[in-house]
Amino acid sequence: MDNCELTRRGFLGHTAPWAASAGALAAGLATAAEPSGTAPTTVGMKVLGISCSPRKGKTTSQAVAHCLDAIRAAAPAIETELIDLGGKNINGCVAAGIDLPEGQQDDFLPLIPQIDSPTVRGIVIGSPVYFGNMSGLCKSLLDRFYVFHKEKKLAGKVAGAIACGGGRNGGQELTLRSIHTSLMSQQMIVVGDAPPTSHWGGTVWTGAGAELAADEFGLNTVKNLGKRIAEIIMLLSRAGGPSA
Ligand SMILES: Cc1cc2nc3c(=O)[nH]c(=O)nc-3n(C[C@H](O)[C@H](O)[C@H](O)COP(=O)(O)O)c2cc1C
């Protein structure tokens, strides 16, 4: 475009290939379970969902599980695995080169090969909202992702976030954006939730009732995040990269 002039025709012209890909995407999602000559590479595609609440199996973990269900529903070829950090000990100081006391090991080391696998095409990070931001456990985990940073091991993988707060407006959005910032530093492809909610990821209000399902709106953001993650992974797979 001359002189950076952005006309509607010019914009559509520039975006046409992606518009076409998006159109093909629906077909790709529908046929993902039926490999054919033109189907995307579907072998060994996995999304990890990591729940970063110290409380194992509680609302954050449940929300991440809902997101993983939505990913499989949208693209059955994608496997999913839930990693619940509840009860685990992850020490963020190690990222800064501070060794654990001799003979001690925390729970991050076993996660390294799980996360650093070529079959992992996406990661969902779920955190409770603690004083308006992610939990300490979540921050420690993301700081320990430093081990992947130098060699850009997570670059090109798709990422999304879920924040679960006791307040309706308890800091979910800032929590999401904080998680996004860390993941963007890893050159991950950060996505939000698909239409019709279309915002920044899963925002759950756990104060709605004893059951997570009581927050129907929040649950929809979680499901739509899963759908969006599945869509982008399949789109990248069809295009041959960067996470293909
Ligand atoms: C230390 C602490 C701080 C919290 N701060 C907030 C907050 O700022 N905003 C909010 O909405 N909820 C806050 N909560 C409530 C939790 O986010 C909420 O109970 C969440 O569902 C817990 O997730 P879990 O059930 O997966 O452990 C806080 C809870 C704790 C323990």
The ligand as a MOL file (V3000), in Angstrom:
LIG
                    3D

  0  0  0     0  0            999 V3000
M  V30 BEGIN CTAB
M  V30 COUNTS 31 33 0 0 0
M  V30 BEGIN ATOM
M  V30 1 C -4.6290 -14.9390 49.1670 0
M  V30 2 C -5.9180 -14.8350 48.4090 0
M  V30 3 C -6.1960 -13.6670 47.7320 0
M  V30 4 C -7.3570 -13.5640 46.9810 0
M  V30 5 N -7.5680 -12.4200 46.2760 0
M  V30 6 C -8.6220 -12.3400 45.4460 0
M  V30 7 C -8.8100 -11.1910 44.6240 0
M  V30 8 O -8.0330 -10.2470 44.6230 0
M  V30 9 N -9.8680 -11.1680 43.8020 0
M  V30 10 C -10.7740 -12.1880 43.7450 0
M  V30 11 O -11.7110 -12.1250 42.9600 0
M  V30 12 N -10.6310 -13.3030 44.5170 0
M  V30 13 C -9.5790 -13.4040 45.3640 0
M  V30 14 N -9.3890 -14.5290 46.1110 0
M  V30 15 C -10.3640 -15.6390 45.9820 0
M  V30 16 C -9.8800 -16.7000 44.9950 0
M  V30 17 O -9.4540 -16.1370 43.7980 0
M  V30 18 C -11.0140 -17.6630 44.6840 0
M  V30 19 O -11.4860 -18.2580 45.8690 0
M  V30 20 C -10.6020 -18.7300 43.6920 0
M  V30 21 O -11.7490 -19.3890 43.2470 0
M  V30 22 C -9.6770 -19.7690 44.2920 0
M  V30 23 O -9.3480 -20.7220 43.2970 0
M  V30 24 P -9.2930 -22.2960 43.6420 0
M  V30 25 O -10.6720 -22.6960 44.0850 0
M  V30 26 O -8.8910 -22.9400 42.3940 0
M  V30 27 O -8.2800 -22.4500 44.7140 0
M  V30 28 C -8.2620 -14.6480 46.9150 0
M  V30 29 C -7.9930 -15.8150 47.6410 0
M  V30 30 C -6.8310 -15.9080 48.3620 0
M  V30 31 C -6.5380 -17.1950 49.1140 0
M  V30 END ATOM
M  V30 BEGIN BOND
M  V30 1 1 1 2
M  V30 2 1 2 3
M  V30 3 2 2 30
M  V30 4 2 3 4
M  V30 5 1 4 5
M  V30 6 1 4 28
M  V30 7 2 5 6
M  V30 8 1 6 7
M  V30 9 1 6 13
M  V30 10 2 7 8
M  V30 11 1 7 9
M  V30 12 1 9 10
M  V30 13 2 10 11
M  V30 14 1 10 12
M  V30 15 2 12 13
M  V30 16 1 13 14
M  V30 17 1 14 15
M  V30 18 1 14 28
M  V30 19 1 15 16
M  V30 20 1 16 17
M  V30 21 1 16 18
M  V30 22 1 18 19
M  V30 23 1 18 20
M  V30 24 1 20 21
M  V30 25 1 20 22
M  V30 26 1 22 23
M  V30 27 1 23 24
M  V30 28 2 24 25
M  V30 29 1 24 26
M  V30 30 1 24 27
M  V30 31 2 28 29
M  V30 32 1 29 30
M  V30 33 1 30 31
M  V30 END BOND
M  V30 END CTAB
M  END
